[in-house]
C-alpha cells in the first residue's frame, strides 16, 4: 500500500443527487459544477440547444421535457477534494437506472422542495439508499419561495424517513425576505454563495444578521434559532455515516444560496470511497491492485463517432491509461487505452484514476452492466440489479428491409440498459420490457435519431415477466418444455416466464413448487458462448 494511493482515495467524494422531479435537482447540479469550475456560466444545464459547453441533461428529449432521463457523471475539484457527482433521473420510469447508479456511490444528497416536503419519489429513493447504507445529506431547496415552516420540514423528515435531523444552517428569512444562511456550528453568516467565506458573528442578534432581515422578522428569527439549538440534535458524524442522522442545509440553488455550504459539507463530512463487498471477500479501497465494476453503459453520446461508453466505478488501486485489465466474466484481458473523465457531455482523457472515481471506458460491446475488471483476481462485485419490467411491448418497424438493423439496435439498447430484450423460445418476434412508459418514448426517439429507424409499439399478450430457476436442472427443463409458448430468453440467455396477468403467474407458481419466480436478477458471471 502506498501513501500516494491512500492520499488520493482520502480526497475522493463520490455522491449521487436524489430527488422527486421538479425539486430543483438539475439546477443544484449546475451550481455545484459552477463552483467546481466544470462550467463557466450559470444556466448551462438549460442552455440553448446549440451551446456545446458542459451540461448534465444532454439528450434532446431531456432538454425538450426539462427532465433527466439518464444518469450523468461529472468529475470536478473543489478545495482539496475530488468530487464525482452522479446526477440520477428523478422520474420513476427510470428507476432501474437510478438503482444501478446508487450502487456506485458512497453518499447522497437528498433535495427537498421547501414547499412540498417529502414526496413519493423522494421516499422511494431514500429507501434504496437505506438498503445500501448510504449516508444522506439533506438540502432543502427553494427557500426563496413560499415555503413550509422550517420545523415542520424537519419533523416530516424524521417522521417519514425515521431519520434524525441535525440542522447545520438556518435560513435567514423565507420567501421574498430570504437573504442568507446562518451556520449554527460556527455562529457565522453567509449572505450568498458569491461569498467565499462565512462572516463570524456574535449570535443571531448581531447587527450583521439584523441587517439581512426586515425589522418585524428579526425577533422571530432569534427565537427560531434558539429553539433549533435546544430542540434539534447536534451533528454526530458517526451517526451520519451509519445512516441514522442527516445534516440539513437550507438554500436556493437558483439564487446561489446555500450551495457552497453544501459542497463544503460533502468535503468535510461525506465518507471517502468505502470498501466494496465482492463474492469471495471484501475489497478495501486502499489496496494496491486495481478493481472496478461497470454500472452503466451509454451509447452514442457522440453521434458523429457512434461511440459506446461503459461507466466504471473504481473500487481499489489505481487505474492507469494503457494498463491491461482482466474482464472476469470472460477471463480475457482488455487494454484500457483511453479511459475518460466526464463533465456531462464533455470529456477528457484520464491518465490515472483511483478508488471512488467514475471513468468511461470506450468499447465495442465488450463490457456489460455488472462486469468486474481486475488486475487478475477472480472476484465479482455484486449488487447491480436487473428489475422485472412492468410494461412489455413488441416493436413494429415500418420498413421490413431494416429488420436486421433493428435487431442490432435493440441489442445495443438492451446492453446499455435502456430497455430489456426478450427473445421468445417459439421464434416469435422479440419483446422489449421497460419499467415505465417514458422509457418507450426514449427508445423510440433514440432509434429514430441514432439509427434512422422510425418505430411504433404493439401491445404484447403478456403483462408479467419473471426470471425462473430451480434447484434441479431437470425440473427447470421440464417446466420450460411444458410452457414453450410462454418462455423467452433475456440478453444473457437466462430463461424468463411470461404471463398474461398476475393470476396466471400465481397459478403456475402454485402448480410448480420447485420453480423459483423472481422479479430481481443480480448480474452473474457468465461464460462466453
C-alpha positions as CSV (number, residue, x, y, z in Angstrom):
1,X,0.0,0.0,0.0
2,X,1.5,3.3,-1.0
3,X,0.9,6.7,0.6
4,X,0.0,8.0,-2.8
5,X,-3.0,5.7,-3.2
6,X,-4.1,6.4,0.4
7,X,-3.9,10.1,0.0
8,X,-5.7,10.0,-3.4
9,X,-8.5,7.9,-2.0
10,X,-8.9,10.1,1.0
11,X,-9.6,13.1,-1.3
12,X,-12.4,11.4,-3.2
13,X,-16.1,12.0,-2.6
14,X,-18.5,10.1,-4.9
15,X,-22.1,11.0,-4.4
16,X,-25.5,11.0,-6.1
17,X,-28.2,13.6,-6.1
18,X,-31.7,12.1,-5.5
19,X,-35.0,14.0,-5.6
20,X,-38.6,14.0,-6.7
21,X,-39.0,15.6,-10.2
22,X,-39.1,19.4,-10.1
23,X,-37.4,19.7,-6.7
24,X,-34.5,21.5,-8.3
25,X,-32.0,18.7,-8.7
26,X,-30.7,19.7,-12.1
27,X,-30.3,23.4,-11.0
28,X,-28.4,22.3,-7.9
29,X,-26.2,20.1,-10.1
30,X,-25.4,23.0,-12.3
31,X,-24.4,25.2,-9.4
32,X,-22.2,22.6,-7.9
33,X,-20.4,22.3,-11.3
34,X,-20.2,26.1,-11.5
35,X,-18.4,26.3,-8.1
36,X,-16.2,23.4,-9.1
37,X,-15.1,25.1,-12.3
38,X,-16.7,22.4,-14.6
39,X,-18.8,25.1,-16.3
40,X,-18.2,28.8,-16.8
41,X,-21.7,30.2,-16.9
42,X,-24.8,29.6,-14.8
43,X,-27.6,28.4,-17.0
44,X,-25.7,25.8,-19.0
45,X,-28.0,23.0,-17.9
46,X,-30.9,24.7,-19.5
47,X,-28.8,26.4,-22.2
48,X,-29.8,26.9,-25.8
49,X,-29.6,23.6,-27.6
50,X,-26.8,24.8,-29.8
51,X,-24.5,25.6,-26.8
52,X,-21.8,22.9,-26.6
53,X,-20.4,23.6,-23.1
54,X,-21.0,21.2,-20.2
55,X,-24.5,20.3,-19.1
56,X,-25.9,17.3,-17.3
57,X,-29.1,16.9,-19.4
58,X,-27.5,16.4,-22.8
59,X,-30.2,14.3,-24.7
60,X,-32.7,16.1,-26.9
61,X,-35.7,14.5,-25.0
62,X,-34.2,15.8,-21.7
63,X,-33.9,19.3,-23.0
64,X,-37.4,19.3,-24.5
65,X,-39.1,17.9,-21.4
66,X,-36.9,19.5,-18.8
67,X,-36.2,16.2,-17.0
68,X,-33.3,13.9,-16.5
69,X,-33.8,10.5,-18.2
70,X,-30.2,9.1,-18.0
71,X,-27.6,9.3,-15.3
72,X,-24.9,11.9,-16.0
73,X,-21.4,11.7,-14.5
74,X,-19.4,14.7,-13.6
75,X,-15.9,14.9,-12.1
76,X,-14.6,18.2,-10.7
77,X,-12.4,19.6,-7.9
78,X,-13.3,21.9,-5.1
79,X,-10.8,22.8,-2.3
80,X,-8.7,19.8,-1.5
81,X,-11.3,17.2,-2.7
82,X,-12.1,15.5,-6.0
83,X,-15.8,15.1,-6.4
84,X,-17.6,12.5,-8.6
85,X,-21.2,13.7,-9.0
86,X,-23.8,11.3,-10.4
87,X,-27.0,13.1,-11.4
88,X,-29.7,10.5,-11.5
89,X,-33.1,10.6,-13.2
90,X,-35.8,11.8,-10.9
91,X,-38.7,10.3,-12.9
92,X,-39.9,6.9,-11.6
93,X,-40.0,5.5,-15.1
94,X,-36.2,5.4,-14.9
95,X,-35.9,3.7,-11.5
96,X,-33.7,0.9,-12.8
97,X,-31.0,3.3,-14.0
98,X,-31.2,5.2,-10.7
99,X,-30.9,2.0,-8.6
100,X,-27.9,0.8,-10.5
101,X,-26.2,4.2,-10.1
102,X,-26.7,4.1,-6.3
103,X,-24.6,1.0,-6.3
104,X,-21.6,3.2,-7.4
105,X,-21.8,6.0,-4.8
106,X,-20.6,6.4,-1.2
107,X,-23.1,9.1,-0.1
108,X,-26.1,11.0,-1.5
109,X,-27.6,14.5,-1.4
110,X,-31.4,14.4,-0.9
111,X,-33.0,17.5,-2.4
112,X,-36.4,18.5,-0.9
113,X,-38.7,21.2,-2.2
114,X,-39.3,23.6,0.8
115,X,-43.0,24.0,-0.1
116,X,-43.8,20.3,-0.8
117,X,-41.6,18.4,1.7
118,X,-41.1,14.7,1.3
119,X,-42.7,13.5,-1.9
120,X,-43.3,9.9,-3.0
121,X,-40.3,9.6,-5.3
122,X,-38.0,11.0,-2.6
123,X,-39.3,8.4,-0.2
124,X,-38.7,5.5,-2.6
125,X,-35.1,6.7,-3.4
126,X,-34.4,7.1,0.2
127,X,-35.4,3.5,1.0
128,X,-32.9,2.4,-1.7
129,X,-30.2,4.4,0.0
130,X,-31.1,2.9,3.3
131,X,-30.8,-0.6,2.0
132,X,-27.3,0.2,0.8
133,X,-26.4,2.1,4.0
134,X,-25.7,5.2,2.0
135,X,-25.3,8.3,4.2
136,X,-27.7,11.2,3.3
137,X,-27.1,14.9,3.3
138,X,-30.3,16.9,3.0
139,X,-30.7,20.1,1.0
140,X,-34.0,22.0,1.5
141,X,-34.3,23.9,-1.8
142,X,-36.4,26.9,-2.9
143,X,-36.3,28.8,0.4
144,X,-36.7,32.0,-1.7
145,X,-40.3,31.0,-2.5
146,X,-43.3,30.4,-0.3
147,X,-42.2,27.5,2.0
148,X,-43.5,25.5,4.8
149,X,-42.4,26.2,8.4
150,X,-38.8,25.1,8.9
151,X,-39.5,23.0,11.9
152,X,-42.4,21.3,10.1
153,X,-40.0,20.2,7.4
154,X,-37.6,18.8,9.9
155,X,-40.4,17.0,11.7
156,X,-41.6,15.4,8.4
157,X,-38.1,14.2,7.6
158,X,-37.9,12.5,11.0
159,X,-41.4,11.1,10.8
160,X,-41.5,9.8,7.3
161,X,-37.9,8.7,6.9
162,X,-37.2,7.6,10.6
163,X,-34.1,9.7,10.4
164,X,-32.7,12.1,13.0
165,X,-32.1,15.6,11.7
166,X,-29.3,18.0,12.6
167,X,-29.8,21.4,11.0
168,X,-26.3,22.8,10.1
169,X,-27.6,26.0,8.6
170,X,-30.7,28.0,9.2
171,X,-32.5,30.2,6.7
172,X,-32.2,33.9,7.3
173,X,-35.7,34.9,6.2
174,X,-38.1,33.0,4.0
175,X,-39.8,33.6,0.6
176,X,-39.2,37.2,-0.5
177,X,-37.1,38.0,2.6
178,X,-34.8,35.0,2.3
179,X,-31.4,36.6,2.3
180,X,-28.7,34.2,3.6
181,X,-27.9,31.3,5.8
182,X,-26.8,31.1,9.4
183,X,-24.2,28.4,10.1
184,X,-25.1,27.0,13.6
185,X,-21.8,25.2,14.5
186,X,-19.6,28.2,13.9
187,X,-22.0,31.1,14.5
188,X,-21.3,32.6,11.1
189,X,-23.4,34.1,8.3
190,X,-23.1,33.8,4.5
191,X,-25.3,36.2,2.5
192,X,-24.8,34.3,-0.7
193,X,-22.6,31.8,-2.4
194,X,-20.6,34.6,-4.0
195,X,-19.1,35.0,-0.5
196,X,-16.2,32.5,-0.3
197,X,-16.0,32.7,3.5
198,X,-18.7,33.0,6.1
199,X,-18.7,36.1,8.3
200,X,-18.3,35.2,12.1
201,X,-21.0,36.9,14.3
202,X,-21.6,37.1,18.0
203,X,-25.0,35.4,17.6
204,X,-28.4,35.7,15.9
205,X,-29.0,39.1,17.4
206,X,-25.9,40.7,15.9
207,X,-26.0,43.7,13.6
208,X,-24.8,41.6,10.7
209,X,-27.8,39.3,10.9
210,X,-30.2,42.1,11.7
211,X,-29.2,43.8,8.5
212,X,-30.4,40.9,6.4
213,X,-33.9,40.9,7.8
214,X,-36.9,43.3,7.9
215,X,-37.3,44.8,11.4
216,X,-40.5,42.8,12.1
217,X,-38.8,39.5,11.4
218,X,-35.7,39.9,13.5
219,X,-37.1,38.8,16.8
220,X,-38.9,35.7,15.3
221,X,-35.6,34.6,13.7
222,X,-33.7,34.9,17.0
223,X,-36.4,32.8,18.7
224,X,-36.3,30.2,15.9
225,X,-32.6,29.8,16.1
226,X,-32.6,29.4,19.9
227,X,-35.3,26.8,19.7
228,X,-33.4,25.0,16.9
229,X,-30.3,24.8,19.2
230,X,-32.3,23.4,22.1
231,X,-34.7,21.1,20.3
232,X,-32.6,19.6,17.4
233,X,-29.9,17.1,17.7
234,X,-26.3,18.2,17.3
235,X,-24.4,16.8,14.3
236,X,-22.8,13.4,15.0
237,X,-20.6,12.3,12.1
238,X,-20.7,8.6,13.2
239,X,-24.5,8.6,13.3
240,X,-24.5,10.2,9.9
241,X,-22.1,7.6,8.4
242,X,-24.2,4.8,9.9
243,X,-27.3,6.3,8.2
244,X,-29.1,7.3,11.4
245,X,-28.8,11.1,11.1
246,X,-28.9,13.6,8.2
247,X,-27.3,17.0,8.4
248,X,-29.8,19.6,6.9
249,X,-28.8,22.6,4.8
250,X,-31.3,25.3,3.6
251,X,-30.9,27.3,0.5
252,X,-32.0,28.3,-3.0
253,X,-29.9,26.7,-5.8
254,X,-31.5,29.1,-8.4
255,X,-30.3,32.2,-6.4
256,X,-26.9,30.7,-5.3
257,X,-27.8,30.4,-1.6
258,X,-26.6,27.5,0.4
259,X,-24.8,25.6,-2.4
260,X,-21.3,26.4,-1.2
261,X,-22.4,25.3,2.4
262,X,-23.4,22.0,0.9
263,X,-20.3,21.3,-1.1
264,X,-18.1,22.2,1.8
265,X,-20.1,19.8,4.0
266,X,-19.6,17.0,1.5
267,X,-15.9,17.6,1.6
268,X,-15.8,17.7,5.4
269,X,-18.3,15.0,6.4
270,X,-19.1,12.7,3.4
271,X,-17.2,9.4,3.5
272,X,-14.2,8.7,1.2
273,X,-14.6,5.6,-1.0
274,X,-15.9,2.7,1.0
275,X,-14.8,-0.9,1.0
276,X,-16.8,-3.0,-1.5
277,X,-18.2,-6.4,-1.0
278,X,-17.3,-9.0,-3.6
279,X,-18.5,-12.6,-3.9
280,X,-15.5,-14.0,-2.1
281,X,-14.1,-11.2,0.1
282,X,-14.3,-7.5,1.0
283,X,-12.2,-5.3,-1.3
284,X,-10.5,-2.4,0.5
285,X,-10.4,1.0,-1.3
286,X,-6.7,1.5,-0.5
287,X,-5.5,-1.9,-1.8
288,X,-2.7,-1.5,-4.5
289,X,-4.4,-3.8,-7.0
290,X,-6.9,-2.2,-9.3
291,X,-10.5,-3.5,-9.3
292,X,-13.7,-1.9,-10.7
293,X,-17.2,-2.7,-11.9
294,X,-19.5,-1.5,-14.7
295,X,-22.8,0.1,-13.5
296,X,-23.9,1.8,-16.7
297,X,-23.5,1.6,-20.5
298,X,-24.2,4.7,-22.7
299,X,-24.1,4.5,-26.5
300,X,-23.9,7.3,-29.0
301,X,-23.0,10.1,-26.6
302,X,-21.1,11.5,-29.6
303,X,-23.3,10.6,-32.6
304,X,-20.6,11.5,-35.0
305,X,-18.4,8.7,-33.8
306,X,-21.1,6.1,-32.8
307,X,-19.2,5.6,-29.5
308,X,-20.1,3.2,-26.7
309,X,-19.0,4.0,-23.2
310,X,-19.0,1.8,-20.1
311,X,-19.2,3.8,-16.9
312,X,-16.9,2.1,-14.4
313,X,-16.6,2.7,-10.6
314,X,-13.0,2.1,-9.5
315,X,-13.1,0.1,-6.2
316,X,-9.4,-0.2,-5.4
317,X,-5.9,0.6,-6.5
318,X,-5.0,2.8,-9.5
319,X,-6.5,2.6,-12.9
320,X,-3.9,3.8,-15.4
321,X,-4.3,4.7,-19.1
322,X,-2.9,1.8,-21.2
323,X,-3.0,-0.8,-18.5
324,X,-4.3,-4.4,-19.1
325,X,-7.3,-5.5,-17.1
326,X,-9.0,-8.8,-16.7
327,X,-12.7,-9.0,-17.6
328,X,-13.8,-11.6,-15.0
329,X,-16.9,-12.6,-16.9
330,X,-14.9,-13.9,-19.9
331,X,-11.4,-14.4,-18.3
332,X,-9.9,-12.3,-21.1
333,X,-7.6,-9.4,-20.9
334,X,-8.6,-6.0,-22.3
335,X,-6.5,-2.9,-22.8
336,X,-7.7,0.3,-21.1
337,X,-6.3,2.6,-23.8
338,X,-8.5,5.7,-23.4
339,X,-10.3,5.9,-20.0
340,X,-12.1,9.2,-19.7
341,X,-13.4,11.6,-17.1
342,X,-16.7,13.3,-17.7
343,X,-18.2,16.7,-17.3
344,X,-21.6,15.5,-18.5
345,X,-21.2,15.8,-22.3
346,X,-17.6,17.0,-22.3
347,X,-14.8,14.5,-21.5
348,X,-11.1,14.4,-21.0
349,X,-8.6,11.5,-21.0
350,X,-8.0,10.1,-17.6
351,X,-4.3,9.2,-17.2
352,X,-5.0,7.8,-13.8
353,X,-8.0,7.2,-11.6
354,X,-8.3,5.9,-8.0
355,X,-10.9,4.2,-5.8
356,X,-14.1,6.3,-5.9
357,X,-13.5,7.7,-9.3
358,X,-16.0,7.1,-12.1
359,X,-14.4,6.7,-15.5
360,X,-15.7,5.9,-19.0
361,X,-14.2,3.0,-20.9
362,X,-14.8,3.2,-24.7
363,X,-15.6,-0.3,-26.1
364,X,-17.5,-2.0,-28.9
365,X,-19.8,-4.3,-26.9
366,X,-17.1,-6.0,-24.8
367,X,-18.3,-4.7,-21.5
368,X,-21.8,-5.1,-20.0
369,X,-23.6,-3.8,-16.9
370,X,-22.4,-5.7,-13.9
371,X,-19.0,-6.7,-15.3
372,X,-16.0,-6.7,-13.0
373,X,-12.5,-5.6,-14.0
374,X,-9.4,-6.6,-12.0
375,X,-5.6,-7.0,-12.5
376,X,-6.0,-10.7,-12.5
377,X,-8.0,-11.7,-9.4
378,X,-11.1,-13.8,-9.8
379,X,-13.7,-11.7,-7.9
380,X,-17.1,-10.5,-8.7
381,X,-18.8,-7.4,-7.4
382,X,-22.5,-7.9,-6.5
383,X,-25.4,-5.6,-6.1
384,X,-26.0,-4.3,-9.7
385,X,-29.6,-5.4,-10.1
386,X,-31.9,-6.0,-13.0
387,X,-35.6,-5.4,-12.4
388,X,-38.5,-7.2,-14.0
389,X,-40.2,-4.9,-16.4
390,X,-43.7,-3.7,-15.8
391,X,-44.6,-3.0,-19.5
392,X,-44.0,-5.5,-22.3
393,X,-44.2,-4.4,-26.0
394,X,-43.4,-5.7,-29.4
395,X,-41.6,-3.2,-31.8
396,X,-43.3,-2.5,-35.1
397,X,-40.9,-1.4,-37.9
398,X,-42.3,0.3,-41.0
399,X,-39.6,-0.9,-43.3
400,X,-39.1,-4.7,-43.1
401,X,-35.8,-4.3,-45.1
402,X,-34.3,-2.8,-41.9
403,X,-35.2,-5.7,-39.7
404,X,-31.5,-6.7,-39.2
405,X,-30.6,-3.2,-38.3
406,X,-33.4,-3.0,-35.8
407,X,-32.2,-6.3,-34.2
408,X,-28.7,-4.9,-33.8
409,X,-30.0,-1.6,-32.4
410,X,-32.3,-3.3,-29.9
411,X,-29.4,-5.5,-28.8
412,X,-27.3,-2.3,-28.2
413,X,-30.1,-0.6,-26.4
414,X,-30.6,-3.6,-24.1
415,X,-26.9,-3.9,-23.4
416,X,-27.0,-0.2,-22.4
417,X,-29.9,-0.7,-20.1
418,X,-32.4,1.5,-22.0
419,X,-34.8,-1.5,-22.3
420,X,-34.7,-5.2,-21.6
421,X,-34.9,-7.5,-24.6
422,X,-36.5,-10.9,-24.5
423,X,-36.4,-13.4,-27.3
424,X,-39.3,-15.9,-27.2
425,X,-38.5,-19.6,-27.4
426,X,-41.2,-20.2,-30.0
427,X,-39.4,-18.0,-32.6
428,X,-41.9,-15.1,-32.5
429,X,-40.7,-11.5,-32.7
430,X,-38.7,-10.1,-29.8
431,X,-40.3,-8.3,-26.9
432,X,-38.9,-5.2,-25.1
433,X,-39.6,-4.6,-21.5
434,X,-39.5,-1.3,-19.6
435,X,-40.2,-0.2,-16.0
436,X,-42.1,2.9,-17.1
437,X,-43.8,4.2,-20.3
438,X,-41.4,7.1,-20.7
439,X,-38.7,4.6,-21.4
440,X,-40.6,3.7,-24.5
441,X,-40.5,7.3,-25.6
442,X,-36.8,7.4,-25.1
443,X,-36.3,4.2,-27.1
444,X,-38.4,5.5,-29.9
445,X,-36.6,8.8,-30.2
446,X,-33.1,7.2,-30.0
447,X,-33.9,4.6,-32.6
448,X,-35.0,7.3,-34.9
449,X,-32.3,9.8,-34.1
450,X,-29.3,7.5,-33.8
451,X,-30.2,4.6,-36.1
452,X,-32.6,6.1,-38.6
453,X,-35.3,3.6,-37.5
454,X,-38.8,5.1,-37.0
455,X,-40.8,2.6,-35.0
456,X,-44.1,2.1,-33.1
457,X,-45.1,-0.3,-30.4
458,X,-47.7,-3.1,-30.3
459,X,-49.2,-4.4,-27.1
460,X,-47.9,-7.9,-26.4
461,X,-50.3,-10.6,-25.0
462,X,-48.1,-10.7,-21.9
463,X,-48.1,-8.3,-19.0
464,X,-45.9,-10.1,-16.4
465,X,-42.3,-11.2,-16.7
466,X,-40.3,-13.3,-14.1
467,X,-36.9,-15.0,-14.2
468,X,-37.2,-18.7,-13.5
469,X,-34.8,-21.1,-11.8
470,X,-34.8,-24.4,-9.9
471,X,-32.5,-26.5,-7.7
472,X,-32.9,-29.3,-10.2
473,X,-31.9,-28.5,-13.8
474,X,-34.2,-31.4,-15.0
475,X,-37.2,-29.8,-13.3
476,X,-36.4,-26.4,-14.9
477,X,-36.1,-28.1,-18.3
478,X,-39.4,-29.9,-17.7
479,X,-41.1,-26.6,-16.9
480,X,-39.7,-24.9,-20.0
481,X,-40.7,-27.8,-22.3
482,X,-44.3,-27.6,-21.0
483,X,-44.6,-23.8,-21.4
484,X,-42.7,-23.3,-24.6
485,X,-45.0,-20.6,-25.8
486,X,-44.6,-18.6,-22.6
487,X,-40.8,-18.8,-22.3
488,X,-38.2,-16.3,-23.5
489,X,-34.5,-15.7,-23.0
490,X,-33.0,-12.4,-21.8
491,X,-29.8,-10.8,-23.0
492,X,-27.7,-13.2,-21.0
493,X,-29.7,-16.3,-22.3
494,X,-31.4,-16.8,-18.9
495,X,-35.0,-18.1,-19.1
496,X,-37.9,-15.9,-18.2
497,X,-41.6,-16.9,-17.8
498,X,-44.1,-14.6,-19.5
499,X,-47.6,-14.5,-18.1
500,X,-50.7,-12.8,-19.4
501,X,-51.6,-11.5,-16.0
502,X,-50.7,-11.8,-12.3
503,X,-53.3,-14.5,-11.8
504,X,-51.6,-16.7,-14.4
505,X,-48.2,-16.2,-12.7
506,X,-49.7,-17.2,-9.3
507,X,-51.4,-20.2,-10.8
508,X,-48.2,-21.6,-12.3
509,X,-46.2,-20.8,-9.1
510,X,-48.8,-22.9,-7.1
511,X,-48.5,-25.8,-9.5
512,X,-44.7,-25.8,-9.8
513,X,-43.4,-25.6,-6.3
514,X,-39.8,-26.3,-7.3
515,X,-39.6,-23.4,-9.7
516,X,-38.5,-20.1,-8.4
517,X,-40.0,-17.0,-9.9
518,X,-38.0,-13.8,-9.2
519,X,-38.6,-10.2,-10.0
520,X,-35.0,-9.0,-9.4
521,X,-31.9,-10.6,-11.0
522,X,-28.4,-9.8,-9.9
523,X,-25.8,-9.9,-12.6
524,X,-23.7,-13.1,-12.6
525,X,-20.5,-14.4,-14.1
526,X,-21.3,-15.8,-17.5
527,X,-19.3,-17.8,-19.9
528,X,-18.9,-16.6,-23.5
529,X,-20.9,-18.7,-25.9
